[in-house]
């Protein structure tokens, strides 16, 4: 039986043998089983008048809710399953415009407008599978990112969201920056001006 296998491979055309055996030290995508390809799901939602907050609360024009401006933005969710049946890496890209009524560092009256863009990553474990049709095209203005992630997983009670501490948001092309970097113990304070 072993001899027949060797003879069958030897009789196959060189191209077929190369496809079956591959080149030493190399693997092609065609050789990988379909089960190792990551599952990717994408979804979008829009927010009007989404509040921007800072750590300066109850000062000047900033009330106890810590809001200094409002966004009109789109959240794009890219969910990649880490292994079949495993956790999901959820990256959110945030793009749009903002209108500010206060300086987020001092609370002083300040009218500001411009672009806002950012990204943040979470890890999600759930018994449910994400479904883009469960995310509304227009989210509530005060919806948290985690609210929308839970919606993508059907608000399943098994859904656990972690991470979210590595992020960057830039307003007016960098005039204000909000970021988190757990390695440096930084917070989400807005910096700029």
N, C-alpha and C positions, 0 to 999 in steps of 0.2 A: 504494500500500500504506500509506503514512503517513496518508493521508486516511481510509482505512477505520478505522484504529486510533483516530484522534481522534473520528470519528463514533460508533464503538462506545462509547467512554467517555462521550461527550456524551449518548448515548441511555440509558445506565444510570441507574438510580434514584440520587438524591442520596446515600442511605445507603451504597449499594455503592461509589460513587465516593469518598466520605469514608473508607470502610474501606480501599479500595485505595490512596488517595493520602495519607491521614492529615492531620493538621492541621499547618500550618507550625510547625517547631520542636518538635513532639511526636512521639513514637513510642509506639505501644501494644504491649503484650505480644503481642497477637494478630498483629501485623505481623512480629515477630521470628521468624526461622526456628527450628525446634525444636532445631537443632544448637547454638545459642548458649545454651540453657538449661543451667545447671550440673547435672551428675549428682551426687546426694547419696546416700550410703550411711550407715546407722546400725547400730550393734551395741553390745551390753552384755555385761559379764562381772562376776562377783562375786569378791571376795577375802576370805578369813578369815585373821586373824592376819598381816596384811601388815605387815612391819617398817617403823617410822618411824626415820629416821637423822638425825644431826646431825653437825656438824664437831667436836664434843667426843667424843673417842674414848679409851677406856682410862682414864677418870677416874670416881671414885666408883662408882656403880651401872652406869655405861655401860662395856661391854666393848670389846674391840678391833674388834668389828663395828659400833660406833657407834650401836647400836639403843637408843632410849629409850622406845619404846612400840609398840603394835600396833593396826592398823586392821581393822575389819570394814566393807568398803566396796564400792560399785558403781562401775565405770568405764564411762562412756557415750562411745563413739567416734562422732564425726560427721565423715565424710570427704566433702569437696567437690572435685570435679575442676575444676581451674582453667581448662582449655579441653579440647575433645575431644582425647584422646590425650596430654594434658599431665599435669603433676604434680598431686598431691592435697594439699590443706590438711587436716590431721587435728587436730581439736580434741577434747581429752579432758576431760570433766567428771567430777569425782571427788567422791562424796558418801557419807557414812557416819558411823561413830562410832569413837572410839579409846579405848584404855586405856594410860596411861603409868605407868611405874614409876620414872622418874628425871626430874629437871629437865634439859631438853635444852641448857640454857646452862651448867650447872655440873656436872652428873653426880650431884648430891646426890640422895638418896632422896626421891621425891615421887610420891605416888599422885594421878593425875589422870585424869578421864574427861570425855567430852563429844563434841560433833559435830566432824566434819572435812569440809571441802569445799574444792575447788580446781579449777583449770583450767590447761591447758598446751596449746601448739600446736606441731605439727611440720609439716614439708613432706616429702612422700614422692614419689619417682620410682620407677617399677617397670614392667616389661613385663607384669606380672600386673594383674588387676582385683580390687579388694577383694571378698570374699565373706563376709558376716556368719555364714554357717553354719560357717565354719572357726574361728571364735572360740569356745572352750568357754564354756559357761554359768558354770562354776566354774573359775577359774584357780588355778594353784599359788600358795601364799601368798607366795612370793618372786619372783613374775613381775614383770619390769620392764615399763613401758609399751611400750618398744620391742619386747619379746618379743611382746606382744599385737598390736601393729601388724604385725609380720612375719607372725604367724599369719593375720591378716586378708588378707594378700597371698599366702597359701599358702606362706610361707617360701621364696618365689622368690628365687633367688640374685641377680637383677637389682635387687632392692629396696634403695634407698638412703634412709636417714632422716636428715634434718637439722633444725636448729632445736632446740626444746625448752628454749631458754634464757630464754624469756619465760613466766613462770608465777607463780601465787599459790596458796598453800594456807593455810587458816586453821583453827586448832584452838580449841575452846571459844569460838567466835564472836569470835575475835581475840586471845585471851589469848596464843596462840603464832601467829606468822605466819612462813611460809617463802615467799620470793619470789625471782625472778630478773628482772633488767632489764638487758639487755646494754648499753644506752646509758649506764647509770650504773656499769658494771663491778661490779654487786653479785653476790654468790654466793647459794647456797641456804641460808645459815645461818638457823637458827630464832631468832627474837627473841621477847621477851615476858617476862612476870612481872617 
